[in-house]
Amino acid sequence: MNRNYLFRQVGRLAPLHHMRRSSVLMQPAIMAKRFAPLSKPFTADMHPEARKLEGIVFDMDGTLCEPQTYMFAEMRKALGIPKKQDILEHVYSLPTATEQAAAMNAIREIESTAMASQVPQPGLVELMTYLDSRGIRKGICTRNFDAPVENLLTKFLSGSVFAPIVTREFRPPKPDPAGILHIAKSWGLTRKSTGEAGIPTDEEDHHPHVAQDKGQDDLLETETGEPVADASALIMVGDSIDDMTAGRKAGAKTVLLVNDVNRHLAEHEDTDVVISRLDELIDLLEEGRL
């Protein structure tokens, strides 16, 4: 299957939905708007108080498929690192390319074994069928490598297009917003920079390793008037703090797919909406309640 992978050669549940007001890194006046209901064609004069939804970005493990959290313990054991240590940060911090490659191969083997038992999230097919019927673009931004993503899409969503698909090889990974912003830019969603600390430039988009040593909370300064990615018309759907933080930093609305493990994130300042099944998004989008 010809998927559009990015840099694959480079190196009891909460209520139905939970709305909150929260600070937004970029364009707060625009982000305060809801998305126009998808039940009717969008025109600016029909929906002066709302904006058009331009696409949805999904995490994979725990979002498109049910969580396989046991993998993380196995990965940390294989790498010999403590529970609180970020796995990818550890791999990238290893002193030689040989050591990094060996560590990466170790965690890939664990993921490759686990992908045989992937289970789709309840409501997955229903939501994707709905989004396709409404012409809504779909992308993926994940810290997984490409094989588990391909496996999931081939098994359960073979007729549905996701592009771009940002995988582990893209750096910096979530919670940095760079992957989401790349997807926005690839969809032609840009704005003119105000010249303040903002979002990755064209140079960083084409060279994913440029920002690998940049702090996750740091965003690049841009020249005034320079076209930069604008994710304020996007939704980020995920199940982790990395997903919510990356979405918030990118300027997207965030949707948490809640479970017994991540329930505490329902009250997190970076979470806009909480759902317990993927297909709960259908009514929210159809009626413009997001």
C-alpha positions in Angstrom: 0.0 0.0 0.0 1.4 3.4 -0.9 1.1 5.4 2.3 2.5 8.9 2.5 5.0 8.4 5.4 7.1 11.4 6.4 10.8 10.9 6.7 10.5 7.1 6.9 13.9 6.8 5.2 15.6 9.4 7.5 16.8 8.3 9.9 -15.9 3.8 34.0 -15.4 6.6 31.9 -15.6 10.3 31.8 -18.7 12.1 30.4 -19.2 12.1 26.6 -17.4 15.4 26.1 -15.8 17.9 28.4 -15.4 21.5 27.2 -13.1 24.0 29.0 -11.6 27.4 28.4 -7.9 27.4 28.3 -5.0 29.6 27.2 -3.8 29.1 23.6 -0.3 29.7 22.4 -1.2 31.2 19.1 -4.1 33.1 17.7 -6.4 32.9 20.7 -9.1 35.0 19.1 -9.4 32.5 16.2 -9.1 29.5 18.4 -12.0 30.7 20.6 -14.3 30.0 17.7 -16.1 26.6 17.4 -15.9 24.6 14.2 -18.9 25.0 11.9 -21.2 22.0 11.8 -20.3 19.5 9.1 -24.0 18.8 8.5 -24.1 21.7 6.1 -21.6 23.1 3.5 -19.4 25.7 5.0 -19.8 29.4 4.0 -18.3 32.2 6.0 -21.6 34.2 5.8 -23.6 31.3 7.1 -21.2 30.7 10.1 -19.7 34.1 11.1 -19.2 32.8 14.6 -17.5 29.6 13.6 -14.5 28.5 11.4 -14.1 25.7 8.9 -12.5 22.5 10.1 -9.5 21.8 7.8 -8.4 18.4 9.1 -7.9 16.1 12.0 -4.6 14.7 13.2 -4.6 11.4 15.1 -2.2 9.7 17.4 -1.9 5.9 16.8 -1.3 3.6 19.8 -4.0 4.1 22.3 -6.0 6.3 19.9 -6.5 4.4 16.6 -5.9 1.1 18.3 -6.3 0.1 21.9 -3.4 0.8 24.2 -0.5 -1.6 24.3 1.1 0.1 27.3 3.0 -3.1 28.4 5.3 -2.3 25.5 6.8 0.7 27.4 7.9 -1.4 30.4 9.4 -4.0 28.0 11.3 -1.2 26.1 12.6 0.4 29.3 13.8 -3.1 30.5 15.5 -3.7 27.2 17.2 -0.3 27.4 18.0 -0.5 31.1 16.3 2.8 31.9 13.9 3.8 34.8 10.1 4.3 34.4 10.3 8.1 34.3 12.9 8.3 31.6 11.5 9.2 28.1 12.4 6.3 25.8 13.2 8.3 22.7 15.1 11.0 24.6 17.3 8.2 26.0 17.9 6.7 22.5 18.8 10.1 21.0 21.1 10.9 23.9 23.3 7.8 23.4 26.8 9.0 22.4 27.3 7.1 19.1 25.2 6.3 16.1 25.9 2.6 16.5 24.5 2.7 20.1 21.4 4.7 18.9 20.7 2.2 16.1 21.0 -0.8 18.4 18.7 0.8 21.0 16.2 1.8 18.3 16.2 -1.8 16.9 15.5 -3.2 20.3 12.4 -1.1 20.8 11.3 -1.8 17.2 11.4 -5.5 17.8 9.1 -5.1 20.8 6.7 -3.0 18.7 6.8 -5.5 15.8 5.8 -8.3 18.1 3.0 -6.3 19.7 1.5 -5.2 16.4 0.3 -8.7 15.7 -2.2 -8.3 18.6 -3.4 -4.8 17.6 -7.1 -4.2 18.3 -8.9 -1.2 16.8 -10.5 1.3 19.1 -14.3 1.0 19.3 -15.9 3.4 16.8 -12.7 3.6 14.6 -14.3 2.5 11.3 -17.5 4.4 12.0 -15.6 7.7 12.6 -13.3 7.3 9.6 -16.2 6.4 7.3 -18.0 9.6 8.5 -14.9 11.8 8.0 -14.4 10.4 4.5 -18.0 11.1 3.6 -17.5 14.7 4.7 -14.3 15.1 2.9 -12.2 15.8 6.1 -8.5 15.3 5.7 -6.8 12.9 8.1 -3.2 12.7 9.2 -1.3 10.8 11.8 1.4 12.0 14.2 2.9 9.2 16.3 6.0 8.3 18.2 5.7 4.8 16.7 7.8 3.7 13.7 6.0 3.1 10.5 5.4 -0.7 10.5 2.8 -0.8 13.3 1.0 2.1 11.6 1.0 0.3 8.3 -0.2 -2.9 9.9 -3.2 -1.1 11.6 -4.3 0.8 8.5 -4.0 -2.3 6.3 -5.9 -4.5 8.6 -8.7 -2.2 9.6 -8.8 0.9 7.4 -7.6 -0.1 4.0 -10.0 2.1 2.1 -9.2 5.3 4.2 -6.5 7.7 3.3 -4.2 9.2 5.9 -1.5 11.7 4.7 0.9 12.8 5.8 1.8 10.2 8.4 4.5 11.5 10.7 6.3 8.7 12.5 9.2 8.4 14.9 11.8 9.4 12.3 10.5 12.9 12.3 12.2 15.0 15.0 11.6 16.5 17.4 8.8 14.1 18.4 5.7 14.9 20.5 5.2 16.8 22.8 7.0 19.2 20.5 4.4 20.6 18.0 6.6 20.3 15.0 5.0 17.2 13.6 1.5 18.6 13.8 2.7 21.9 12.2 4.3 20.0 9.4 1.0 18.3 8.6 -0.7 21.7 8.7 1.8 23.2 6.3 1.6 20.2 4.0 -2.1 20.9 3.7 -1.4 24.5 2.7 -2.5 25.9 6.1 -0.3 28.9 6.7 -0.4 32.4 8.1 2.0 35.4 8.1 4.3 35.4 11.1 4.2 38.3 13.5 7.9 37.9 14.1 7.5 36.5 17.6 8.5 33.0 18.8 6.3 30.8 16.8 6.6 27.7 14.7 9.1 25.8 12.5 10.3 27.4 9.3 10.5 25.9 5.8 14.2 25.0 6.6 13.2 22.9 9.6 10.4 21.2 7.8 12.8 19.9 5.2 15.6 19.0 7.6 14.0 17.3 10.6 17.2 17.0 12.5 17.8 20.7 12.6 15.7 21.1 15.8 16.6 17.8 17.5 18.7 19.5 20.2 16.1 22.3 20.7 14.3 22.2 24.0 10.8 20.8 23.6 9.3 24.0 25.0 11.2 26.3 22.7 9.7 27.5 19.4 11.7 29.2 16.7 11.6 32.9 16.0 10.4 33.9 12.5 10.7 37.0 10.4 7.7 39.2 10.3 5.5 38.4 7.4 7.1 35.0 6.8 4.6 32.3 5.9 4.5 29.8 8.7 2.3 26.7 9.5 -1.1 27.4 11.1 -2.8 24.5 12.9 -5.6 26.5 14.4 -8.2 25.0 12.0 -7.1 21.4 13.0 -8.1 19.0 15.8 -5.5 16.8 17.5 -7.0 13.5 18.8 -4.9 11.5 21.3 -4.7 9.6 24.6 -1.5 11.0 26.2 -0.1 14.2 27.7 2.3 14.3 24.8 -0.7 14.4 22.4 -2.5 17.1 24.3 0.6 19.2 24.8 1.7 19.0 21.2 -1.8 19.9 20.0 -2.0 22.9 22.4 1.4 24.2 21.4 0.6 23.8 17.7 -2.6 25.9 18.2 -5.0 23.0 17.4 -8.0 22.0 19.4 -7.4 18.9 21.5 -9.5 15.8 22.0 -8.6 13.3 24.6 -9.8 9.7 24.1 -10.1 8.8 27.8 -9.5 5.5 29.5 -8.9 4.2 33.0 -5.2 5.1 32.9 -5.3 8.6 31.5 -8.5 9.8 33.2 -6.5 12.5 35.1 -5.8 14.2 31.8 -9.5 15.1 31.4 -8.9 18.0 33.7 -5.5 19.0 32.2 -5.2 22.6 30.9 -4.2 21.3 27.5 -7.3 19.2 27.1 -10.3 20.8 25.3 -12.7 17.9 24.8 -13.0 14.4 26.3 -14.6 11.4 24.5 -14.8 7.7 25.6 -15.2 6.3 22.0 -13.9 7.6 18.7 -17.4 7.6 17.1 -18.6 10.1 19.8 -16.8 12.7 17.7 -19.3 12.2 14.9 -22.2 14.0 16.6 -19.9 16.7 18.0 -18.6 17.5 14.5 -21.9 17.1 12.8 -23.6 19.5 15.2 -20.7 22.0 15.5 -20.2 21.4 19.2 -16.4 21.3 19.1 
